[in-house]
Each structure stands twice: as C-alpha cells, then as structure tokens.
Amino acid sequence: MNTQPLILRKDQERRLLAGHCWIYSNEVDTQATPLKAFSPGQPVAIFSDHERWIGHGYVNPHSLICARIVTRERAQPLSPALWLKRIHEALALRERLYQRPFYRLIFGESDGLPGLIVDRYDSLLVVQITTAGMERVRGEILAALEQVLRPQFIVLRNDTSIRELEGLERTVETVLGTPTDSMMLIENELTFEVAPITGQKTGWFFDQAENRRRLARYGVGQRVLDVCSYIGAWGLRAAALGAKSVTCVDSSQTALDRVAANAARNQLDKRIHSLHGDAFEVLRELRDQGQRFDTVILDPPAFIKRRKDEKEGNQAYQRLNRLGIELLEPGGLLVTSSCSFHMDRDTFLRGVQLSARRAGRSAQLLETGQQGPDHPVHPAIAETAYLKTCFVRVLPEF
C-alpha cells in the first residue's frame, strides 16, 4: 500500500532541504492535498510542488506544525525497522559518552524521532510521546525499546501540556513491570532518589549534568544559594565541592523533603538547609535581611513557553537575576540558566548584563554552557538548543 502524498506550496521546501523537519500548515498545498483528508498521525510521503522528493513523515491536520519529517530515505518508510535503527543509533552515542546508564536516551528531532523523549534510569525507561504521529505507532516504539534495551520497567509520562496542542490526552501509565515511584540515580558520584512517576518532567533534569560538573572549576565558596532547587542536584553538588552552608529554595515542599533525604543519603545533611516559598519572594526576604552568598544558582522553569510570552518572560528573568546578583558577595559567582527555547543565548546574556547594571554591579561572563551531549543539538533546528547556563563573576560597579 502506497503512503499518501503531502505536497508543499511553491518554494516551501528550502528550509526542509537545509535539514529542518517541521512543516507548517501554511506551507502545504491544500488544493492538491487537503489537510482535512488526513487523520492525526497518518504517515505521508512529502513532495515539493514540482514533485521533488523531500521525505517520509507523519501529519496532524489539527496542529500548526502539521507534519514532521522522520526520514529522507525514500526506500525506508516509517516502520518498526526504522524505529529499531534510530534507537540503536541513539544508544550507541550514549554508551560512548556515559559509563553509567543514566541519561536522556532519545531527544526527539535530534535523534531522528520527532515527538519522542526517553530518559533512562538504569533498568527503568521513562517515555514521553508528544505528537499524534508517535502516538499512532506507540506500540511499535515500546516494542523496539524493549528489544534494544531489555528494561525491567517502562513508564509513560504523557502528562505534558504539549500533547494538548496535538489533540492528545494527558496521562501517566506504567506499561512494563510495576516500578515504585523511587529510583536511585548517580551523578558526579552523588546518589539521588528520584520520582519517575510523580516528579517534575521525568523525575530528573539530565540536561544540566554537564553544567553541574563545570561548577568544580570555579569554586563555590562557603555559602551557596540554590534557587528553584528541585530535589537538590545543584545544591548537593555545591556541598560536595566544599560549601559549608547551602540553602535550597523551592516552591514545592515535596521537592525540599527529597532534598533533605538526598542530603542525608550523601552525608551532606549538616550543610544543607531549605526555604519553602516563591523564588522571587524568598530572594527579596533574604536581600532585606542583609544575607550574602559566595555563589548563587538560578535554575528556574521556562518563563517563556510561547512566543507571545516573550516580553513578560524577559522581564521575569531580569527580575530574578537582579535579585540573585544583589545577594552576592563582591567577586561572587552567579550561575544562571534559561530553558526557554524562545529566548536565544544573546538575549539572555543581555538580560543578565542589564540586571547587573540595575543592581549597581559589573558582570564578567566566564563561560556559557548548554544542555549535555545526551541532548544533542540539531544544527538546522534552533529550538533544540534550548538551554543556556551562564557562569558569571559579579563585581562592584566599574
């Protein structure tokens, strides 16, 4: 049976031929191939208006991104064989990079599997499907993961709001084994208990692992403030590097309880303290109390989730960074991050600089990090380079 074609409008193939894999609804020739004729997730063969082959993909007529290219090999349509090939390729990279099986195994478009995220916690896989195309072949994907990795447990964390844009329900379900909501993970020789079923995202933020490792280069001093700490990845790393007092701030008491448990697990509990509350309010209170820190770490959730939130999100990042900078000792280290892919690196850095000036300080950028190599960047898709982490030295104004 031949795959139904999807034909593009005139001159809409250039971006795709350069490597991008998203097709927007206004780029489709709806006279030749009406979108309403397709069902969500349906496989398609994509052609230019002059019948040039583009690739195999899948379509969702109800989404702004109405199609995604999965393979450009004409002889390799969407199939279980393709899923196996891509998963083997992804695993080969991670096994080359990591000694322990704790990493992001599949990073969507960057691993040739748009709409699929897989995080690996040793024998547990946490899977997130974000598009109708991947939802349609869910059984094939899960079977391929089982065949390649032989996991004991698989959890589907399909509770992200992105699924709603594709017309998909938000659910959490276990599809292999009966895992508990408690798994042990090792990072930088520290052991953490994570909650893959109820925790944020898939239970852990693998994308910052390389940046947390970089922290050793700069020295953290005696007093550290870890804002939006989640379950303590940055804070415990700082304590392990020699900080005598680390204050973890988070709006979730459940997360802070896990910080305390993880600190005790690593014999760091005497150095770790917590403050429960809104990040902005806690920072203002600490500033008003005259508190000062040698290192301030700011790792907030995305403030810009949609393009229309850009102005308000920029202002939020600037307010947070200004408050963090005001709490630093002269010469202190600011580690500040943005995971908003709508904000590029230069815009984020300009915001940090502006925050420093408004706080009456000067800033020196020491290094800029991105997500780790288990979250590879697709060179043609700027959105895959979403994480910016700046290591900044803050000095008196000059």
N, C-alpha and C positions, 0 to 999 in steps of 0.2 A: 504493500500500500504506500503510495507516494505522500510525502509530507506536504501539506497545503502551503502555497507560497504566500509571502508577505512582501509587497512591493513598495519601495520608497518613492517619495516625490523627487522631482528633478533636483540634482546637486545636493542631496541629503546624505550621500554616502561618504563624503570626505573624512569626517570625524571618525567614522567607523573603520575606514581603511587605514587610518592612522593608529588604530588599536583600541579605541573606545568600544564598549559593548552595550551601551544603553541606547534605545531608540524611543524617542518621544512621540506622542500621539500625533502631533502636528507635522511629523516628518514622514508619515505614511500616506501613500496614495490611496485614499479611501474610496475613490471612484473605481480603481482597479481591484482593490482588496478591502472591502468594507470591514472595519473593525468589529462591527456588530455581528459579523458572520462567524467570529471566533469565540470559543469558550475559554474561560480563565485557565491559564496554564498549558494551553494547547501547543504542541510542537509546531514550528514553522520553518520553512526554508526562505531565507531573506535574500532579496534581489534588489539591485538598483533599478531606476526607471528604464534603463537601456539594457536590462537583463544581465547585468554583471553580477556574478555570484558574490555574496557577502558572507553568509554563514548559516549554520543551524542554530536555532534558539527556541524560545518559547514566548508566548504572547499573553497579555492580560488586557482586554479591551476596556476595562474599567479603571485603569491606572494611568497616571500622567506618563510614567515610564512604561510604555505599553508593550515593549518587547526587550529581551536581553539576549545577546549572542552568547552561546556556550562553546561552540567550536566552529572554526573556519575550514575544517577539513570536510570536503564535500562527501567523501566516502565514509565519514564517521558521524552518522546521525546520533541523536540523543538515545542512549541505550544503557543497559546495565554494564556493558563492556566499557563504555566511556566513563561511567562513574568509578569503576574499579581502577582504570588507568589514572584518573585525576587523583584519587585518594592515595594510590601508591606513590605518585609524584610528590604529593604534599608530605607524606610520611618520610620520604627519602630526605627532604630538606630538613625536617625537624630532627630526625635521627642524626643528621650531620652536625646539627647545632647544639643539641642538648644531650647531656649524659643521663638525665632523669626524665621520665615520661610525664612531665608537667608543662604543658604549653598549649597554644592555640594550634590545632591541627589543620583546620580549614578556615581560611579567611576570604570567603565569598569570591568576588570577581578576581582577586589577586591570585587565587588558586584555581581559576577556571571553573568555579562552581558558584555562579551568582545566585544569591538568595540562600546560601548555606553557611552556617557558622558551626564549628565543632571545637569544643575545648576538651582537652584530655587531662584527667586526673588519674594517672596510672590505669587501673582496671575499670574506671568509670569514664564514659563519654557523655558530655552534655551537649545536646544538639539543639540548634535554633534554626528554624526554617522561616524565611521572611517573605517569600514570594509564592504566587499561585503556581508557577512553573515547577518549583521544587516541591511544593505540597502535593502536586499531582503524581510525582514519582517518589513520594516519601518512602514507600515500602521498598523500592529498589535501592534507594540511598542507604537505608538502615541495614538492608541485607549486605550491601557492599562493605559498609563499615564493620559489620560483624565478621565478614570473610577476611578482611585485611588485618584487623586489629585483635580479633578474638576477645573483646571486652567481657567483663562479668556483668556490667550494668550499663544501661543506656537510659538517660533521662531527656525528655523533650521539654525544653524551656521556651515554649511558644507563647510567652506572655508579654512580648514586646509590642508597643503601640504601633510599630512599623507595619505589623500584619494587617492592621485595620485599613491602611492605605491600599492594600491588595484585596480587601473584602474577605479577609480570613479571621476566624475566631481566635481569641487569646486563651490558651490552655497551658497547663503543666501536667505532664503524664509520664509515667515510667513504662518503658516499652521492652526492657530486658532486665531480668533479675528483680530483686527487692532491696534496693540500696537504702541506707539510712540517710538522713539529712546531715551527715557528718563524715567528711573525708579529710585525711591528712595530706598536706602538701608541703614540699620542701623548697625553699627559695633562699639562696645565699646562706646556706647551712642553718637556716632558721625553720622551725616546724610550725605550720599554721593549721588550725582546724577551720575548714570552710563548709558552707552550707549550700550544696549544689542545687537543692530543690527550692529553697526559700530565700537564698541570699540574693544580693543585687547582681544583675546581669546573669552570669552563670555561676556565681559564687565567688569569683576572684577576678582581679584585673591583671591578666598576664602582660598586657601591653606596656606597663610601666616597669617591668622587671629589670630591663637593661638600665633604665634611668636610676632605679634604686641602687643598682650595683655601682653606678658612677658616683654616688654620694660619698664613697670612701675617699675619692681623690681630693675632695675639698676640705675635709674635716668639718665636724658638725658643732664643735664647741661643747660647752657644759649644759646649756639649756636649749631645748628644742620644742617648737610648737608645730604640731601636725594637724592641719585643719582639713576637715572632710576626710577623716582618718579611715573610715570604714572599719575593717577588723584589725588594723594595725600594721599593715605591710611597711609603710614608710617609718612609722614611729618605732617599731621594734628594730628595724634596720639601723636607725639612728642610735638607739640604746646600745645595740651590739657593737657599734663603732666607737663607743666610749662616752656618749652623753650621760650625764649624771641624773638629769631630770628631763623627761619627755612628757608633754601634755598633749593628749589626743582629744580632738574636738569633733563631735559628730551629732547630727540631729536624731540619730537612731540609738535608743538605749540598748536595743538588742545587739547592735554592732559593737557598742562600747563594752558590753558584757563579754563579747567574744575577744575584744582587745585584752581585757583583763585575763581571760583564760589562756590566750596565746602568750601573753607576757609570762604568766606563771609556768607555762609549758617550757619556755625557754630560759627560765631562771632570771627573768628581767623584771619581775613584778615590782621590785622595790624602786625601780627607776621610772615606771610608767604610771601616769595619772590620767584621769579623763574628766572632760567637761561636756555635759549634755546640753545641747541647745543649737539654735540657729547660728550659722557661722558668722554672719555679719554682727549679730547682737553680742555674741561671745567676744569677738575681736574688739568691739567698742568698749565692752566692760573691762577687758584686760588693759586696753590703752588708758582708760580713765583711772585704773588702779596704779598706773605707772609701771606695769610689768614690761620687762625687756627680755629678748631671747637672742641667742647666738645664731640660730637657724630657724627660719620659718618656712614651712612646707605647705603649699596651697594646691590641692588636687581636687577641685570641685567637679560636680557633674556638668554636663554640657548646658551652658546658659543660652546657646543659640541652636535650637533644634529645627527651626525653619528659617528660610531666608528673611521672612518678614519680621523675625525677632532680632535681626542683626543690631539695630541701634540700641535697643534695650539691653541686649546681651553684652554688647561692648561696654556699656556703662556699668553693668554688674561686675564684669571682670576688672574694670578700673577701680571701682569702689573696694573690691576685695583685695586687690593688690596694694592699694594705698593703705588700707588698714593693716595689712601684713607688714608693709615697709615701716610704718610708724611704730611697730613693736620690735624692730630690730636694733640691736646694738650697732654703733658705728663699725663698719667693716664686716657686718654680719652677712650671712648667706640667705638669699631668697631662692627657693626652688618653687617655681610657679608653672602651672600646667593649664592647657585648654584642650578638651577633646571635642570641641565643636568644629566639624569639618567645614562649616560655612565661614569660619574665620581663618584666614591664611596666616602663615607664620609672621610675615612682616607687620600685619595689622595688630597681631597680638603683642609683638615686641614694642611697637609704638605705644600701645596702651600701657605696657609696663613702664616705659620711659616717662610717659605723661603722669602716671601715678606717682613715680618717684619725685618728679618736679613739684607736684602738688603737695607732697609730704615734706618738701624742703630738703630733699636728698638728691644725691647723684648715683647713677647706676652704672655698673660695668658688667656687660654680658660676658660670661666666662665660657659658656658652652650652650648649645641648643640641641636637645635630643628629640627623638621621635619614638614611635612605637617600635618594639623589638622586632627582630627578623622573623619571628613566627607570625607577624602581621605584615607580610611583605607589601610594599607599595607597588601598585600597578602604574607604570610610568605615564600611561595615557589617561588615567582616571584620577584626577586631583583629589577626589573625595576619599580615596583610600589612604592618603597621607593626612590623617585627621588629627593626630596627637602632636602637640607642641609642648615641650618641657624646657624651660629656660633656667639655667643656673646663673644667678645674678649676685654680684657683690654690691652691697649698698653702703655708701659713704656719706659723710656730711657734704652739703652742697658745695660744688666748686664750678 
